[in-house]
Amino acid sequence: MEFKDYYKILGVTEQADASTIKASYRKLARKYHPDVSKEANAEQQFKEVGEAYTVLKDPEKRAEYDVLRKQGSHRADGGFQPPPDWQSSHSGQRSYSHSSDGDFSDFFDSIFGASGGGFRQSDGFQRSASQRGRDVNYKIALFLEEAYEGCQRQIALRVSEPDQNGVMRQRDKTLKVKIPAGVTQGQHIRLAGQGELGVGGGKAGDLLLEIEFAPHPYFAVDGANILLTLPVACWEAALGATVEVPTISGKVKLKIPAGSNSGSKLRIKGKGLAKKGGEVSGDQIVTLQVSLPKAHSDEAKVLYQQLAESESNFNPRHIFEG
Protein backbone atom coordinates (compact mmCIF):
# COMPACT_ATOMS: atom_id res chain seq x y z
CA MET A 1 0.00 0.00 0.00
CA GLU A 2 1.45 3.37 -1.05
CA PHE A 3 1.31 6.12 1.57
CA LYS A 4 -0.64 9.27 0.63
CA ASP A 5 0.71 12.53 2.05
CA TYR A 6 -2.48 14.56 2.02
CA TYR A 7 -0.74 17.70 3.25
CA LYS A 8 1.74 17.55 0.40
CA ILE A 9 -1.03 16.84 -2.14
CA LEU A 10 -2.89 20.00 -1.06
CA GLY A 11 0.33 21.98 -0.70
CA VAL A 12 -0.26 22.95 2.94
CA THR A 13 1.61 22.42 6.20
CA GLU A 14 0.56 20.21 9.11
CA GLN A 15 -0.35 23.38 11.04
CA ALA A 16 -2.66 24.75 8.32
CA ASP A 17 -6.08 25.81 9.57
CA ALA A 18 -9.41 24.84 8.00
CA SER A 19 -9.72 27.98 5.88
CA THR A 20 -6.23 27.51 4.41
CA ILE A 21 -7.00 23.88 3.54
CA LYS A 22 -10.30 24.84 1.93
CA ALA A 23 -8.73 27.64 -0.14
CA SER A 24 -5.95 25.35 -1.37
CA TYR A 25 -8.43 22.63 -2.29
CA ARG A 26 -10.60 25.03 -4.33
CA LYS A 27 -7.57 26.35 -6.20
CA LEU A 28 -6.27 22.87 -7.05
CA ALA A 29 -9.74 21.48 -7.86
CA ARG A 30 -10.18 24.22 -10.48
CA LYS A 31 -6.69 23.59 -11.81
CA TYR A 32 -7.16 19.84 -12.27
CA HIS A 33 -10.88 19.57 -13.06
CA PRO A 34 -11.07 17.14 -16.02
CA ASP A 35 -13.63 19.28 -17.88
CA VAL A 36 -11.32 22.29 -18.16
CA SER A 37 -7.77 21.24 -17.30
CA LYS A 38 -5.13 20.55 -19.91
CA GLU A 39 -2.67 19.28 -17.30
CA ALA A 40 -1.21 15.79 -17.76
CA ASN A 41 -2.96 13.27 -15.51
CA ALA A 42 -5.51 15.92 -14.58
CA GLU A 43 -8.19 13.36 -13.72
CA GLN A 44 -5.89 11.44 -11.37
CA GLN A 45 -4.66 14.67 -9.78
CA PHE A 46 -8.26 15.79 -9.31
CA LYS A 47 -9.11 12.55 -7.51
CA GLU A 48 -6.09 12.84 -5.20
CA VAL A 49 -6.90 16.46 -4.33
CA GLY A 50 -10.51 15.48 -3.54
CA GLU A 51 -9.41 12.53 -1.40
CA ALA A 52 -6.94 14.70 0.54
CA TYR A 53 -9.57 17.35 1.18
CA THR A 54 -12.14 14.75 2.25
CA VAL A 55 -9.81 13.68 5.06
CA LEU A 56 -8.28 17.01 6.09
CA LYS A 57 -11.51 19.03 6.12
CA ASP A 58 -12.96 16.83 8.87
CA PRO A 59 -11.31 17.47 12.28
CA GLU A 60 -11.83 13.92 13.53
CA LYS A 61 -10.54 12.26 10.36
CA ARG A 62 -7.64 14.66 10.24
CA ALA A 63 -6.70 13.78 13.83
CA GLU A 64 -6.83 10.07 12.95
CA TYR A 65 -4.70 10.65 9.87
CA ASP A 66 -2.13 12.63 11.89
CA VAL A 67 -1.79 9.75 14.36
CA LEU A 68 -1.41 7.30 11.49
CA ARG A 69 1.12 9.54 9.74
CA LYS A 70 3.33 9.83 12.81
CA GLN A 71 3.09 6.31 14.18
CA GLY A 72 2.92 4.23 10.97
CA SER A 73 6.06 2.86 9.33
CA HIS A 74 7.42 2.95 5.79
CA ARG A 75 8.64 -0.45 4.59
CA ALA A 76 11.79 -1.07 2.58
CA ASP A 77 9.71 -2.02 -0.49
CA GLY A 78 8.09 1.41 -0.50
CA GLY A 79 4.87 0.27 1.15
CA PHE A 80 3.28 1.67 4.29
CA GLN A 81 2.32 -0.20 7.46
CA PRO A 82 -0.21 1.29 9.95
CA PRO A 83 0.61 1.08 13.69
CA PRO A 84 0.08 -2.41 15.18
CA ASP A 85 -2.90 -1.30 17.29
CA TRP A 86 -4.69 0.63 14.53
CA GLN A 87 -8.29 -0.53 14.26
CA SER A 88 -11.55 0.66 12.70
CA SER A 89 -14.90 0.92 14.45
CA HIS A 90 -18.20 0.09 12.67
CA SER A 91 -16.22 -1.67 9.96
CA GLY A 92 -18.26 -2.32 6.82
CA GLN A 93 -21.16 -0.13 7.93
CA ARG A 94 -20.22 2.88 5.78
CA SER A 95 -21.80 3.39 2.36
CA TYR A 96 -21.28 5.90 -0.47
CA SER A 97 -23.36 6.95 -3.42
CA HIS A 98 -21.85 6.13 -6.79
CA SER A 99 -20.72 9.05 -8.92
CA SER A 100 -18.35 9.85 -11.73
CA ASP A 101 -15.78 11.25 -9.30
CA GLY A 102 -14.12 7.83 -9.10
CA ASP A 103 -12.89 5.68 -6.24
CA PHE A 104 -10.64 6.51 -3.34
CA SER A 105 -7.08 5.14 -3.37
CA ASP A 106 -6.08 1.79 -1.90
CA PHE A 107 -4.42 3.76 0.91
CA PHE A 108 -7.72 5.42 1.84
CA ASP A 109 -9.69 2.17 1.60
CA SER A 110 -7.13 0.31 3.72
CA ILE A 111 -7.14 2.92 6.45
CA PHE A 112 -10.71 4.22 6.53
CA GLY A 113 -12.51 1.21 5.05
CA ALA A 114 -13.55 0.09 1.57
CA SER A 115 -15.73 2.59 -0.24
CA GLY A 116 -17.82 0.03 -2.07
CA GLY A 117 -17.55 1.93 -5.35
CA GLY A 118 -17.40 5.62 -6.13
CA PHE A 119 -18.59 8.41 -3.90
CA ARG A 120 -19.59 12.02 -3.84
CA GLN A 121 -17.23 14.25 -1.90
CA SER A 122 -20.23 15.77 -0.13
CA ASP A 123 -21.03 12.40 1.46
CA GLY A 124 -20.23 12.28 5.18
CA PHE A 125 -18.37 9.54 7.00
CA GLN A 126 -20.62 7.22 8.98
CA ARG A 127 -17.75 5.53 10.76
CA SER A 128 -14.27 6.45 11.85
CA ALA A 129 -11.05 4.71 12.76
CA SER A 130 -10.57 4.34 16.48
CA GLN A 131 -7.13 4.85 17.96
CA ARG A 132 -6.22 4.62 21.64
CA GLY A 133 -4.30 7.61 22.97
CA ARG A 134 -0.63 7.20 23.71
CA ASP A 135 0.63 6.51 27.23
CA VAL A 136 2.66 9.30 28.81
CA ASN A 137 5.75 8.53 30.90
CA TYR A 138 6.67 10.87 33.74
CA LYS A 139 9.52 10.58 36.26
CA ILE A 140 8.72 11.91 39.70
CA ALA A 141 11.48 12.49 42.26
CA LEU A 142 10.56 11.88 45.90
CA PHE A 143 12.34 12.45 49.16
CA LEU A 144 12.79 9.18 51.01
CA GLU A 145 10.50 10.41 53.78
CA GLU A 146 7.73 10.98 51.19
CA ALA A 147 8.17 7.46 49.83
CA TYR A 148 8.06 6.02 53.36
CA GLU A 149 4.97 7.91 54.52
CA GLY A 150 3.17 8.41 51.19
CA CYS A 151 2.29 11.86 49.90
CA GLN A 152 0.25 13.92 47.46
CA ARG A 153 2.09 15.85 44.75
CA GLN A 154 1.06 18.20 41.95
CA ILE A 155 2.78 17.54 38.64
CA ALA A 156 2.85 19.41 35.32
CA LEU A 157 3.21 17.61 32.00
CA ARG A 158 2.66 18.27 28.30
CA VAL A 159 0.36 16.12 26.17
CA SER A 160 -0.78 16.15 22.53
CA GLU A 161 -4.44 16.40 21.56
CA PRO A 162 -6.40 17.49 18.48
CA ASP A 163 -7.83 21.01 18.43
CA GLN A 164 -11.18 21.99 16.84
CA ASN A 165 -9.61 21.72 13.38
CA GLY A 166 -8.14 18.27 14.04
CA VAL A 167 -4.54 19.57 14.28
CA MET A 168 -2.48 17.86 16.98
CA ARG A 169 -1.40 20.51 19.50
CA GLN A 170 0.69 20.44 22.67
CA ARG A 171 -1.19 21.26 25.86
CA ASP A 172 0.08 21.77 29.40
CA LYS A 173 -1.73 19.69 31.99
CA THR A 174 -1.52 19.69 35.80
CA LEU A 175 -2.59 16.82 38.02
CA LYS A 176 -2.66 16.05 41.70
CA VAL A 177 -1.35 12.53 42.22
CA LYS A 178 -1.39 10.39 45.34
CA ILE A 179 1.76 8.40 46.06
CA PRO A 180 1.13 5.40 48.32
CA ALA A 181 3.41 4.66 51.25
CA GLY A 182 6.27 2.25 50.60
CA VAL A 183 6.95 2.90 46.90
CA THR A 184 10.40 1.82 45.73
CA GLN A 185 13.00 3.18 43.34
CA GLY A 186 12.03 2.50 39.70
CA GLN A 187 8.45 1.45 40.56
CA HIS A 188 5.74 2.47 38.06
CA ILE A 189 2.32 3.74 39.07
CA ARG A 190 -0.33 3.64 36.32
CA LEU A 191 -3.03 6.33 36.27
CA ALA A 192 -5.66 5.12 33.81
CA GLY A 193 -6.98 7.62 31.29
CA GLN A 194 -4.59 10.43 32.23
CA GLY A 195 -2.38 10.12 29.13
CA GLU A 196 -3.04 11.52 25.65
CA LEU A 197 -6.58 11.63 24.28
CA GLY A 198 -7.67 8.95 21.80
CA VAL A 199 -9.10 9.72 18.37
CA GLY A 200 -12.24 8.40 16.71
CA GLY A 201 -13.76 7.57 20.06
CA GLY A 202 -10.67 5.64 21.17
CA LYS A 203 -9.82 5.44 24.87
CA ALA A 204 -7.35 7.89 26.37
CA GLY A 205 -3.89 6.58 27.15
CA ASP A 206 -2.53 6.17 30.66
CA LEU A 207 -0.04 8.18 32.69
CA LEU A 208 2.89 6.06 33.91
CA LEU A 209 4.65 7.57 36.91
CA GLU A 210 8.20 6.28 37.43
CA ILE A 211 9.42 6.70 40.99
CA GLU A 212 12.87 8.17 41.57
CA PHE A 213 14.46 8.96 44.92
CA ALA A 214 16.25 12.23 45.55
CA PRO A 215 19.66 11.75 47.19
CA HIS A 216 19.49 11.52 50.98
CA PRO A 217 22.19 12.92 53.31
CA TYR A 218 22.92 9.52 54.88
CA PHE A 219 20.38 6.88 53.82
CA ALA A 220 20.53 4.78 50.65
CA VAL A 221 17.94 2.32 49.36
CA ASP A 222 18.12 -1.27 48.09
CA GLY A 223 14.66 -2.45 47.06
CA ALA A 224 12.56 -2.16 50.21
CA ASN A 225 15.61 -2.06 52.50
CA ILE A 226 17.10 1.19 53.76
CA LEU A 227 20.89 1.27 54.06
CA LEU A 228 22.96 3.25 56.56
CA THR A 229 26.71 3.45 57.09
CA LEU A 230 27.26 3.98 60.82
CA PRO A 231 30.56 5.37 62.13
CA VAL A 232 31.66 3.79 65.45
CA ALA A 233 34.68 4.50 67.62
CA CYS A 234 37.38 1.87 67.71
CA TRP A 235 36.75 1.22 71.41
CA GLU A 236 33.00 0.81 70.74
CA ALA A 237 33.82 -1.79 68.11
CA ALA A 238 36.34 -3.53 70.36
CA LEU A 239 34.39 -3.53 73.63
CA GLY A 240 30.82 -3.42 72.31
CA ALA A 241 28.35 -0.62 72.95
CA THR A 242 24.76 0.47 72.65
CA VAL A 243 24.43 3.54 70.43
CA GLU A 244 21.65 5.73 69.08
CA VAL A 245 20.97 5.20 65.36
CA PRO A 246 18.79 7.26 63.00
CA THR A 247 16.05 5.49 61.03
CA ILE A 248 13.51 6.85 58.55
CA SER A 249 10.90 6.94 61.35
CA GLY A 250 13.09 8.23 64.20
CA LYS A 251 16.06 7.24 66.35
CA VAL A 252 16.44 3.78 67.91
CA LYS A 253 18.99 2.06 70.17
CA LEU A 254 21.32 -0.43 68.47
CA LYS A 255 23.67 -2.87 70.21
CA ILE A 256 27.16 -3.10 68.71
CA PRO A 257 28.65 -6.54 69.44
CA ALA A 258 32.15 -6.60 70.96
CA GLY A 259 34.86 -7.33 68.41
CA SER A 260 33.01 -5.76 65.47
CA ASN A 261 34.96 -4.70 62.37
CA SER A 262 34.43 -2.16 59.63
CA GLY A 263 32.04 -3.69 57.11
CA SER A 264 30.10 -5.69 59.69
CA LYS A 265 26.36 -5.52 58.96
CA LEU A 266 23.55 -5.31 61.49
CA ARG A 267 19.83 -5.51 60.73
CA ILE A 268 17.05 -3.42 62.29
CA LYS A 269 13.83 -5.28 61.52
CA GLY A 270 10.87 -3.40 60.11
CA LYS A 271 12.63 -0.09 59.55
CA GLY A 272 12.64 -0.23 55.77
CA LEU A 273 9.97 0.73 53.24
CA ALA A 274 6.47 -0.72 53.56
CA LYS A 275 4.40 -2.62 51.03
CA LYS A 276 1.19 -1.19 49.58
CA GLY A 277 -1.36 -1.08 52.36
CA GLY A 278 1.22 -0.42 55.06
CA GLU A 279 2.51 -3.96 55.57
CA VAL A 280 6.19 -3.74 56.51
CA SER A 281 8.47 -5.58 54.12
CA GLY A 282 11.86 -3.88 54.39
CA ASP A 283 14.53 -3.57 57.07
CA GLN A 284 17.30 -1.12 57.79
CA ILE A 285 20.74 -2.57 57.11
CA VAL A 286 23.48 -0.88 59.14
CA THR A 287 27.09 -1.21 57.93
CA LEU A 288 29.69 -0.39 60.62
CA GLN A 289 32.58 1.91 59.82
CA VAL A 290 35.27 1.96 62.51
CA SER A 291 36.60 5.49 62.89
CA LEU A 292 39.56 7.01 64.73
CA PRO A 293 39.99 10.54 66.04
CA LYS A 294 42.02 12.80 63.75
CA ALA A 295 44.36 13.63 66.64
CA HIS A 296 45.22 11.82 69.91
CA SER A 297 46.18 13.15 73.29
CA ASP A 298 49.51 12.09 74.79
CA GLU A 299 47.62 9.91 77.26
CA ALA A 300 45.77 8.17 74.41
CA LYS A 301 49.03 7.53 72.57
CA VAL A 302 50.44 5.82 75.69
CA LEU A 303 47.35 3.64 75.90
CA TYR A 304 47.65 2.73 72.20
CA GLN A 305 51.28 1.76 72.80
CA GLN A 306 50.28 -0.45 75.70
CA LEU A 307 47.56 -2.01 73.51
CA ALA A 308 50.06 -2.71 70.75
CA GLU A 309 52.38 -4.48 73.18
CA SER A 310 49.53 -6.43 74.75
CA GLU A 311 48.15 -7.61 71.36
CA SER A 312 51.49 -8.15 69.65
CA ASN A 313 50.43 -11.59 68.40
CA PHE A 314 47.60 -10.08 66.30
CA ASN A 315 48.46 -9.58 62.61
CA PRO A 316 45.57 -8.01 60.59
CA ARG A 317 47.53 -8.67 57.34
CA HIS A 318 47.98 -12.40 57.78
CA ILE A 319 45.88 -13.07 54.67
CA PHE A 320 48.76 -11.72 52.53
CA GLU A 321 51.27 -14.17 53.93
CA GLY A 322 52.00 -17.41 52.13
Disulfide bonds with the S-S distance in Angstrom:
none
